[in-house]
Amino acid sequence: MSSVSHYENFPVASLLCPPHLRAPIVAIYHFARTADDIADEGDATAASRLHSLQSMRKDLLAQTCEPDFVSADWAHVLRPLQQEIQAFALPLDLLLALLDAFEQDVVYTREQRRYADRAELLAYCSRSANPIGRLLLHLYGITSTQALAHSDAVCTALQLINFWQDLSVDIPRGRFYLPQQAVLREEIAFARQLMAQGAALDKIERTDTTRLRPRLYAFDFALMLWRSLWMKHPA
């Protein structure tokens, strides 16, 4: 699936977001989806993929340092994102972490490299998945240590679940996310534990539906954005 079709589908879901957060959420989505597709879609060489990701990183940094800078290749992605970086003080390190993860995907696939253990895989998830939840919580002004920890637990769990359900697709493509010597049953149990850890944020605020209509909160949108980005569906 192309980044265009991903992007066209997301605004439908974004209509559920608070109006003032729609633009930054769509900008984050478009950035992450485009970069992930560079790393994952099509038949480009590894060298070409890395060049594109590094070009995007360079222009993002240049644009952040010089607000008037216009990227020749990535203006359609980076200009809207830069407006939201300025408007909401989006943490640049979280956006760069996503690019780090996508570059790692390309390198590991090129080298047919496997994760040595769970710790190495979790370090990858801390850059490929967790920044999405943290960016959304940032937009809502949620900064507590507990909330961030719960967000990380759920985003990592979703990433692992995505891996375990897609082994039959990823392995033929040269992507090995199951750590060496790992037992799939044990890894599934670990993902379940992580999801339970973050369950407290399934709803940030519980609503008495006998008096008030249910509402969606920051973490609901974090999950929505994460799932729309990385939960794969058959073509």
C-alpha angles and dihedrals in degrees: 000000000000126000088245094061091044090051095046092054097049101066089065089063092040090065086077090062123094106273095242091055099046095088097050092043092051091045091052091046094050092049095048095041093049093048093046091051090051089056097041116023134074130008102289118141121256090248091054092048092050091047091053094047092047090048090053091049092049093050093045090054092044092050092049091052094042111032091194092057113115118202114229093210107025106034092117089060105028103042094061089042092051091053089056093043087058096041097047103021090239110198107255092204091065092053092047090049089061090053089049090055094048091050089050090053090055094047095046091048092048091050094040084233123172128208109258095216145340093277091060091048092049090051087056092049090052086066103030101045115010097063090066094060092042093051091052093047088049090056089055093047093245109148107151116134091233094052092049091048092050090047091051091049094053096042092049090047091052091049092051092046088052090052095048094049093048102048091112089056100038100046095057087050091054097255114132112185097156105094119240113273090010122142111223093217090056093047091051090051090050091052089051091053091051092050091051089050090060097040091102088074097050081104118015090199124025113222126208099231091197087071107020137031115251116262134202117238138195097282093048088059091045089057092044092052093045093050093047090052104044115009098103124217129196114270 
